[in-house]
């Protein structure tokens, strides 16, 4: 079974600074997808960024970028120019490329609570 | 964009009663619905997956007779917590998958906080 590990329960960053959240995963699959989701205090889950395993280029969405290291099974999220609105719980998630009977379910890590200090 | 409406947002019920939580996809067809449970400051734990018109598939350790899932239409799925007990108190979230949107097609409801007294 696939597992997703986020080793940082909490992180803090100063406004306008950069922070990196870590995520590692375990899988025997060669093709899969990885995601970062944000859950603000409203508890609404919001997709931040995704990465296809077959792509070597790291995904970027404005101030958010990832460092995808397939061999190391590592998928970290970098938030640049941190803003107060970035404060939230961040979840790393994995999904198989092929269903394999899994209904394309997402497997989540335990999350990292990010605090942004003004 | 795609929206999933989840109701109620909060519910308090007495021990032994049943509670129904609804998730509706407002502008797309939710071929698959995922139901999660989230404890405070913890991750989302998948409880079950349902495909429209089929019986739900439950994760190991989840009592299917206690957590009844119905996905009778492409826009509505319900989770009924039967004979609720205080240990069922939690935050429940649904997520609908829209096949037409491919890999980005996971839309989450805003969650339901269930308190059993």
Interface residues (C-beta under 8 A of the other chain):
Chain A: X33 X42 X43 X44 X45 X47 X50 X52 X89 X91 X95 X103 X104 X105 X106 X107 X108 X109 X110 X111 X113
Chain B: X32 X34 X41 X42 X43 X44 X46 X49 X51 X57 X91 X93 X95 X97 X103 X104 X106 X108 X110 X111
